[in-house]
Amino acid sequence: MNVVIANGRRIVPDQVRDLVEEKVGRLLRHCPGLDRAEVHFSEEHNPRIADRECCEVIMTGHGRTVRAHAAAPDPLVAVDLVVEKLEHQVERTKGLIVGRSHAQRRGSVRTARPRVRTV
């Protein structure tokens, strides 16, 4: 599990860093095929935008890429929003990976049996 935190022009506080490593690390445990996560923080420079703190997470591994982006007035809230989005995507990706490794069924039991008519 490799979590890389990158920032734009400013320093990410240790509190945010610890929160990101904990929450994103938890997501990586749910889907063992994803082994690397890059977290990017940025800030919108337009004063009219209320949600200025942006957080983007890109998770890669097992031939898949999962990406989510969220904005909020506080970087901690932005991390929470991104993790919510990623949970859904990671569950879907895990289903795709597991579904590919299992044999596919050929038709259902109901259509495979011949129907017998009684008179």
CNS distance restraints for C-alpha pairs under 8 A (distance, minus, plus):
assign (resid   1 and name CA) (resid  25 and name CA) 7.10 0.50 0.50
assign (resid   1 and name CA) (resid  28 and name CA) 6.89 0.50 0.50
assign (resid   1 and name CA) (resid  35 and name CA) 4.95 0.50 0.50
assign (resid   1 and name CA) (resid  36 and name CA) 5.96 0.50 0.50
assign (resid   2 and name CA) (resid  35 and name CA) 6.26 0.50 0.50
assign (resid   2 and name CA) (resid  36 and name CA) 4.74 0.50 0.50
assign (resid   2 and name CA) (resid  37 and name CA) 6.19 0.50 0.50
assign (resid   3 and name CA) (resid  21 and name CA) 6.49 0.50 0.50
assign (resid   3 and name CA) (resid  24 and name CA) 7.54 0.50 0.50
assign (resid   3 and name CA) (resid  25 and name CA) 7.20 0.50 0.50
assign (resid   3 and name CA) (resid  36 and name CA) 6.02 0.50 0.50
assign (resid   3 and name CA) (resid  37 and name CA) 4.80 0.50 0.50
assign (resid   3 and name CA) (resid  38 and name CA) 5.99 0.50 0.50
assign (resid   3 and name CA) (resid  39 and name CA) 7.48 0.50 0.50
assign (resid   4 and name CA) (resid  36 and name CA) 7.84 0.50 0.50
assign (resid   4 and name CA) (resid  37 and name CA) 6.14 0.50 0.50
assign (resid   4 and name CA) (resid  38 and name CA) 4.76 0.50 0.50
assign (resid   4 and name CA) (resid  39 and name CA) 6.10 0.50 0.50
assign (resid   5 and name CA) (resid  17 and name CA) 7.42 0.50 0.50
assign (resid   5 and name CA) (resid  38 and name CA) 5.97 0.50 0.50
assign (resid   5 and name CA) (resid  39 and name CA) 4.74 0.50 0.50
assign (resid   5 and name CA) (resid  40 and name CA) 6.20 0.50 0.50
assign (resid   6 and name CA) (resid  38 and name CA) 7.24 0.50 0.50
assign (resid   6 and name CA) (resid  39 and name CA) 5.93 0.50 0.50
assign (resid   6 and name CA) (resid  40 and name CA) 4.91 0.50 0.50
assign (resid   6 and name CA) (resid  41 and name CA) 6.64 0.50 0.50
assign (resid   7 and name CA) (resid  11 and name CA) 6.67 0.50 0.50
assign (resid   7 and name CA) (resid  12 and name CA) 6.63 0.50 0.50
assign (resid   7 and name CA) (resid  40 and name CA) 5.51 0.50 0.50
assign (resid   7 and name CA) (resid  41 and name CA) 4.90 0.50 0.50
assign (resid   7 and name CA) (resid  42 and name CA) 6.50 0.50 0.50
assign (resid   8 and name CA) (resid  40 and name CA) 7.49 0.50 0.50
assign (resid   8 and name CA) (resid  41 and name CA) 6.28 0.50 0.50
assign (resid   8 and name CA) (resid  42 and name CA) 5.49 0.50 0.50
assign (resid   9 and name CA) (resid  42 and name CA) 7.97 0.50 0.50
assign (resid  12 and name CA) (resid  16 and name CA) 6.67 0.50 0.50
assign (resid  12 and name CA) (resid  17 and name CA) 6.65 0.50 0.50
assign (resid  12 and name CA) (resid  41 and name CA) 7.94 0.50 0.50
assign (resid  13 and name CA) (resid  17 and name CA) 6.28 0.50 0.50
assign (resid  14 and name CA) (resid  18 and name CA) 6.06 0.50 0.50
assign (resid  15 and name CA) (resid  19 and name CA) 6.29 0.50 0.50
assign (resid  16 and name CA) (resid  20 and name CA) 6.10 0.50 0.50
assign (resid  16 and name CA) (resid  75 and name CA) 7.26 0.50 0.50
assign (resid  16 and name CA) (resid  76 and name CA) 6.27 0.50 0.50
assign (resid  17 and name CA) (resid  21 and name CA) 6.25 0.50 0.50
assign (resid  18 and name CA) (resid  22 and name CA) 6.19 0.50 0.50
assign (resid  19 and name CA) (resid  23 and name CA) 6.15 0.50 0.50
assign (resid  19 and name CA) (resid  76 and name CA) 7.82 0.50 0.50
assign (resid  20 and name CA) (resid  24 and name CA) 5.76 0.50 0.50
assign (resid  20 and name CA) (resid  25 and name CA) 7.83 0.50 0.50
assign (resid  20 and name CA) (resid  79 and name CA) 6.82 0.50 0.50
assign (resid  21 and name CA) (resid  25 and name CA) 5.54 0.50 0.50
assign (resid  22 and name CA) (resid  26 and name CA) 6.20 0.50 0.50
assign (resid  23 and name CA) (resid  27 and name CA) 6.56 0.50 0.50
assign (resid  23 and name CA) (resid  83 and name CA) 7.05 0.50 0.50
assign (resid  24 and name CA) (resid  28 and name CA) 6.36 0.50 0.50
assign (resid  24 and name CA) (resid  37 and name CA) 7.50 0.50 0.50
assign (resid  24 and name CA) (resid  83 and name CA) 7.02 0.50 0.50
assign (resid  25 and name CA) (resid  29 and name CA) 6.48 0.50 0.50
assign (resid  26 and name CA) (resid  30 and name CA) 6.77 0.50 0.50
assign (resid  27 and name CA) (resid  31 and name CA) 6.96 0.50 0.50
assign (resid  27 and name CA) (resid  83 and name CA) 7.99 0.50 0.50
assign (resid  27 and name CA) (resid  86 and name CA) 7.85 0.50 0.50
assign (resid  27 and name CA) (resid  87 and name CA) 6.85 0.50 0.50
assign (resid  27 and name CA) (resid  90 and name CA) 7.45 0.50 0.50
assign (resid  28 and name CA) (resid  32 and name CA) 6.23 0.50 0.50
assign (resid  28 and name CA) (resid  34 and name CA) 6.03 0.50 0.50
assign (resid  28 and name CA) (resid  35 and name CA) 6.57 0.50 0.50
assign (resid  28 and name CA) (resid  36 and name CA) 7.95 0.50 0.50
assign (resid  30 and name CA) (resid  90 and name CA) 7.65 0.50 0.50
assign (resid  30 and name CA) (resid  91 and name CA) 7.92 0.50 0.50
assign (resid  31 and name CA) (resid  90 and name CA) 6.66 0.50 0.50
assign (resid  31 and name CA) (resid  91 and name CA) 7.62 0.50 0.50
assign (resid  31 and name CA) (resid  93 and name CA) 7.96 0.50 0.50
assign (resid  31 and name CA) (resid  94 and name CA) 5.76 0.50 0.50
assign (resid  33 and name CA) (resid  61 and name CA) 5.78 0.50 0.50
assign (resid  33 and name CA) (resid  62 and name CA) 5.10 0.50 0.50
assign (resid  34 and name CA) (resid  59 and name CA) 6.51 0.50 0.50
assign (resid  34 and name CA) (resid  60 and name CA) 5.48 0.50 0.50
assign (resid  34 and name CA) (resid  61 and name CA) 4.25 0.50 0.50
assign (resid  34 and name CA) (resid  62 and name CA) 6.12 0.50 0.50
assign (resid  34 and name CA) (resid  64 and name CA) 7.63 0.50 0.50
assign (resid  35 and name CA) (resid  59 and name CA) 7.52 0.50 0.50
assign (resid  35 and name CA) (resid  60 and name CA) 6.49 0.50 0.50
assign (resid  35 and name CA) (resid  61 and name CA) 5.40 0.50 0.50
assign (resid  36 and name CA) (resid  59 and name CA) 5.65 0.50 0.50
assign (resid  36 and name CA) (resid  60 and name CA) 5.44 0.50 0.50
assign (resid  36 and name CA) (resid  61 and name CA) 6.49 0.50 0.50
assign (resid  37 and name CA) (resid  57 and name CA) 6.71 0.50 0.50
assign (resid  37 and name CA) (resid  58 and name CA) 5.62 0.50 0.50
assign (resid  37 and name CA) (resid  59 and name CA) 4.28 0.50 0.50
assign (resid  37 and name CA) (resid  60 and name CA) 6.46 0.50 0.50
assign (resid  38 and name CA) (resid  57 and name CA) 5.61 0.50 0.50
assign (resid  38 and name CA) (resid  58 and name CA) 5.18 0.50 0.50
assign (resid  38 and name CA) (resid  59 and name CA) 6.40 0.50 0.50
assign (resid  39 and name CA) (resid  55 and name CA) 7.03 0.50 0.50
assign (resid  39 and name CA) (resid  56 and name CA) 5.72 0.50 0.50
assign (resid  39 and name CA) (resid  57 and name CA) 4.50 0.50 0.50
assign (resid  39 and name CA) (resid  58 and name CA) 6.59 0.50 0.50
assign (resid  40 and name CA) (resid  55 and name CA) 5.76 0.50 0.50
assign (resid  40 and name CA) (resid  56 and name CA) 5.12 0.50 0.50
assign (resid  40 and name CA) (resid  57 and name CA) 6.39 0.50 0.50
assign (resid  41 and name CA) (resid  53 and name CA) 7.37 0.50 0.50
assign (resid  41 and name CA) (resid  54 and name CA) 5.71 0.50 0.50
assign (resid  41 and name CA) (resid  55 and name CA) 4.73 0.50 0.50
assign (resid  41 and name CA) (resid  56 and name CA) 6.54 0.50 0.50
assign (resid  42 and name CA) (resid  53 and name CA) 6.21 0.50 0.50
assign (resid  42 and name CA) (resid  54 and name CA) 5.14 0.50 0.50
assign (resid  42 and name CA) (resid  55 and name CA) 6.57 0.50 0.50
assign (resid  43 and name CA) (resid  52 and name CA) 5.36 0.50 0.50
assign (resid  43 and name CA) (resid  53 and name CA) 4.82 0.50 0.50
assign (resid  43 and name CA) (resid  54 and name CA) 5.77 0.50 0.50
assign (resid  44 and name CA) (resid  49 and name CA) 7.36 0.50 0.50
assign (resid  44 and name CA) (resid  51 and name CA) 7.94 0.50 0.50
assign (resid  44 and name CA) (resid  52 and name CA) 4.78 0.50 0.50
assign (resid  44 and name CA) (resid  53 and name CA) 6.63 0.50 0.50
assign (resid  44 and name CA) (resid  54 and name CA) 7.34 0.50 0.50
assign (resid  45 and name CA) (resid  52 and name CA) 7.38 0.50 0.50
assign (resid  50 and name CA) (resid  72 and name CA) 7.63 0.50 0.50
assign (resid  50 and name CA) (resid  73 and name CA) 6.30 0.50 0.50
assign (resid  51 and name CA) (resid  71 and name CA) 5.45 0.50 0.50
assign (resid  51 and name CA) (resid  72 and name CA) 4.19 0.50 0.50
assign (resid  51 and name CA) (resid  73 and name CA) 4.37 0.50 0.50
assign (resid  51 and name CA) (resid  74 and name CA) 7.75 0.50 0.50
assign (resid  52 and name CA) (resid  71 and name CA) 6.48 0.50 0.50
assign (resid  52 and name CA) (resid  72 and name CA) 6.15 0.50 0.50
assign (resid  52 and name CA) (resid  73 and name CA) 5.54 0.50 0.50
assign (resid  52 and name CA) (resid  74 and name CA) 7.82 0.50 0.50
assign (resid  53 and name CA) (resid  71 and name CA) 5.48 0.50 0.50
assign (resid  53 and name CA) (resid  72 and name CA) 5.40 0.50 0.50
assign (resid  53 and name CA) (resid  73 and name CA) 5.67 0.50 0.50
assign (resid  53 and name CA) (resid  74 and name CA) 5.94 0.50 0.50
assign (resid  53 and name CA) (resid  75 and name CA) 5.50 0.50 0.50
assign (resid  53 and name CA) (resid  78 and name CA) 6.84 0.50 0.50
assign (resid  54 and name CA) (resid  69 and name CA) 7.27 0.50 0.50
assign (resid  54 and name CA) (resid  70 and name CA) 5.77 0.50 0.50
assign (resid  54 and name CA) (resid  71 and name CA) 4.26 0.50 0.50
assign (resid  54 and name CA) (resid  72 and name CA) 6.58 0.50 0.50
assign (resid  54 and name CA) (resid  75 and name CA) 7.09 0.50 0.50
assign (resid  54 and name CA) (resid  78 and name CA) 6.39 0.50 0.50
assign (resid  55 and name CA) (resid  69 and name CA) 5.82 0.50 0.50
assign (resid  55 and name CA) (resid  70 and name CA) 5.53 0.50 0.50
assign (resid  55 and name CA) (resid  71 and name CA) 6.30 0.50 0.50
assign (resid  55 and name CA) (resid  75 and name CA) 7.27 0.50 0.50
assign (resid  55 and name CA) (resid  78 and name CA) 5.84 0.50 0.50
assign (resid  55 and name CA) (resid  79 and name CA) 6.27 0.50 0.50
assign (resid  55 and name CA) (resid  82 and name CA) 7.02 0.50 0.50
assign (resid  56 and name CA) (resid  67 and name CA) 7.35 0.50 0.50
assign (resid  56 and name CA) (resid  68 and name CA) 5.73 0.50 0.50
assign (resid  56 and name CA) (resid  69 and name CA) 4.31 0.50 0.50
assign (resid  56 and name CA) (resid  70 and name CA) 6.53 0.50 0.50
assign (resid  56 and name CA) (resid  82 and name CA) 7.15 0.50 0.50
assign (resid  57 and name CA) (resid  67 and name CA) 5.71 0.50 0.50
assign (resid  57 and name CA) (resid  68 and name CA) 5.51 0.50 0.50
assign (resid  57 and name CA) (resid  69 and name CA) 6.57 0.50 0.50
assign (resid  57 and name CA) (resid  82 and name CA) 7.23 0.50 0.50
assign (resid  58 and name CA) (resid  65 and name CA) 6.96 0.50 0.50
assign (resid  58 and name CA) (resid  66 and name CA) 5.78 0.50 0.50
assign (resid  58 and name CA) (resid  67 and name CA) 4.47 0.50 0.50
assign (resid  58 and name CA) (resid  68 and name CA) 6.74 0.50 0.50
assign (resid  59 and name CA) (resid  65 and name CA) 5.70 0.50 0.50
assign (resid  59 and name CA) (resid  66 and name CA) 5.06 0.50 0.50
assign (resid  59 and name CA) (resid  67 and name CA) 6.30 0.50 0.50
assign (resid  60 and name CA) (resid  64 and name CA) 5.75 0.50 0.50
assign (resid  60 and name CA) (resid  65 and name CA) 4.52 0.50 0.50
assign (resid  60 and name CA) (resid  66 and name CA) 6.42 0.50 0.50
assign (resid  61 and name CA) (resid  65 and name CA) 6.71 0.50 0.50
assign (resid  64 and name CA) (resid  93 and name CA) 7.91 0.50 0.50
assign (resid  66 and name CA) (resid  86 and name CA) 7.50 0.50 0.50
assign (resid  66 and name CA) (resid  89 and name CA) 6.87 0.50 0.50
assign (resid  66 and name CA) (resid  90 and name CA) 7.32 0.50 0.50
assign (resid  67 and name CA) (resid  86 and name CA) 7.38 0.50 0.50
assign (resid  68 and name CA) (resid  82 and name CA) 5.98 0.50 0.50
assign (resid  68 and name CA) (resid  85 and name CA) 6.45 0.50 0.50
assign (resid  68 and name CA) (resid  86 and name CA) 6.27 0.50 0.50
assign (resid  69 and name CA) (resid  82 and name CA) 6.03 0.50 0.50
assign (resid  70 and name CA) (resid  78 and name CA) 5.73 0.50 0.50
assign (resid  70 and name CA) (resid  79 and name CA) 7.68 0.50 0.50
assign (resid  70 and name CA) (resid  81 and name CA) 6.13 0.50 0.50
assign (resid  70 and name CA) (resid  82 and name CA) 5.52 0.50 0.50
assign (resid  71 and name CA) (resid  78 and name CA) 5.33 0.50 0.50
assign (resid  71 and name CA) (resid  81 and name CA) 7.91 0.50 0.50
assign (resid  72 and name CA) (resid  77 and name CA) 6.06 0.50 0.50
assign (resid  72 and name CA) (resid  78 and name CA) 4.96 0.50 0.50
assign (resid  73 and name CA) (resid  77 and name CA) 7.42 0.50 0.50
assign (resid  73 and name CA) (resid  78 and name CA) 7.63 0.50 0.50
assign (resid  74 and name CA) (resid  78 and name CA) 6.37 0.50 0.50
assign (resid  75 and name CA) (resid  79 and name CA) 6.25 0.50 0.50
assign (resid  76 and name CA) (resid  80 and name CA) 6.45 0.50 0.50
assign (resid  77 and name CA) (resid  81 and name CA) 6.27 0.50 0.50
assign (resid  78 and name CA) (resid  82 and name CA) 6.23 0.50 0.50
assign (resid  79 and name CA) (resid  83 and name CA) 6.18 0.50 0.50
assign (resid  80 and name CA) (resid  84 and name CA) 6.34 0.50 0.50
assign (resid  81 and name CA) (resid  85 and name CA) 6.48 0.50 0.50
assign (resid  82 and name CA) (resid  86 and name CA) 6.12 0.50 0.50
assign (resid  83 and name CA) (resid  87 and name CA) 6.08 0.50 0.50
assign (resid  84 and name CA) (resid  88 and name CA) 7.01 0.50 0.50
assign (resid  85 and name CA) (resid  89 and name CA) 6.71 0.50 0.50
assign (resid  86 and name CA) (resid  90 and name CA) 5.88 0.50 0.50
assign (resid  87 and name CA) (resid  91 and name CA) 6.22 0.50 0.50
assign (resid  88 and name CA) (resid  92 and name CA) 6.40 0.50 0.50
assign (resid  89 and name CA) (resid  93 and name CA) 6.10 0.50 0.50
assign (resid  90 and name CA) (resid  94 and name CA) 5.98 0.50 0.50
assign (resid  91 and name CA) (resid  95 and name CA) 6.24 0.50 0.50
assign (resid  92 and name CA) (resid  96 and name CA) 6.36 0.50 0.50
assign (resid  93 and name CA) (resid  97 and name CA) 6.25 0.50 0.50
assign (resid  94 and name CA) (resid  98 and name CA) 6.03 0.50 0.50
assign (resid  95 and name CA) (resid  99 and name CA) 5.71 0.50 0.50
assign (resid  96 and name CA) (resid 100 and name CA) 6.11 0.50 0.50
assign (resid  97 and name CA) (resid 101 and name CA) 6.60 0.50 0.50
assign (resid  98 and name CA) (resid 102 and name CA) 6.56 0.50 0.50
assign (resid  99 and name CA) (resid 103 and name CA) 7.98 0.50 0.50
assign (resid 107 and name CA) (resid 111 and name CA) 6.84 0.50 0.50
assign (resid 107 and name CA) (resid 112 and name CA) 6.91 0.50 0.50
assign (resid 108 and name CA) (resid 112 and name CA) 6.34 0.50 0.50
assign (resid 109 and name CA) (resid 113 and name CA) 6.56 0.50 0.50
